[in-house]
């Protein structure tokens, strides 16, 4: 996983685990960012990372729901992470995050 994908993944995990660090505005921006994905990929992301108040769903359950191997779920997540992490929208969003959030996700620029 490249640096940019890792930063986005760190942010998605933080968005699930810390309501205090990720503001409602940040969540709204995240929702807009995920709209760049197709419906199925977006649903997989929401389930995989437990976004927007949903619980983190086990990869096996996600794979069963979509009738694909677990490896396919991992490939989809990795592909979409990379795709979203290099978009200007994510780059702009990342620059607007609180300094403590930027530090936690590994943005040390």
N, C-alpha and C positions, 0 to 999 in steps of 0.2 A: 504494500500500500504506500502510495507516495505521500509526501508531506501535506499537501493540500487536502487530500482525501482523509487523512488522519485528523486534521483540524476539524473538518466537518463532522466526522464520526464522533470526536470528542464533544463537539457542541451538541449533537443529537442526544448523546448519553446524558449530558448536563441538562438539556431541556427536559428530559424525563425525570431526573433525580432532584433537581433544585428549582423549586418554584420561586425562591427568593432571588436567585441570580438571573433568571430568564424572565424578563418583563412581559406583560401582555402584548406590548407592541412588538417585541422580539418574536413572540409566538405567532403573531399575525403575519410578520414578515416571513417566518419559516413556513407557514401555511401557503403563502404566495409562492415561495421558492419550490415547494413540493408540487405545486400545480404544473410545473414544467415536466413532471413525469406523467406517464400514462396512468390511467385509473388503477390498474392492477399493481403496477410498480409502486404507486403512492400508497395503496393499501398495505402492501408488503412492508414498506418503510415504517408506516405508522404502527403496525403490529410488531415488527422486529425491534424497533427502538422504544416502543411504548409511548408514543407521542400524543399530545393533546388529551391527557387524562386517561388514556387507555393503558392496560397493563402490558408489560413486555411479554410477547408470545414466543414460546419455544419454536425453534426452527422446524422441528418435526411436525408440529401442529400446522404451521404455515404451509409447509410442503404438502401435507395431507389435504389441506383445504383446496390447494390449486392443482393437486394430483401431479406433482413433479418431484423429482429427487431432492433431498436436502441440499445437495451440492448446487442445484439450480438456483435455490434461494440465495445461497452465498454468492454465486456468480452475479445474480441480479443486483444484490445489494452493493457489491464491490463496483460493478459497472456504473450503477446510478450514482454512487458516492463520487466516483471520479468525474462523471459527467457534470454533476451539480457543483462540485468543488472548484471547477475551473470557469464557471460562469461569472460574468461581471456582476450579476445580481448577488451571488454569495460573497464575492470579494467586497462589494460595497456594504453589504449587510455586516460582514465581519469587522470592517473598519468602524462601524457605528456601535459595536458592542462595548459594554462597560470594560474598563481596563482589567478588572479582576477576572472577568469572563475570558477576555483575550488571553490573559496569562494562563488560565486553566486549560484552554483548548490548545495551547502551544503556539499562539501567534506572538512571536517575539520581535516582530519588525519594528 
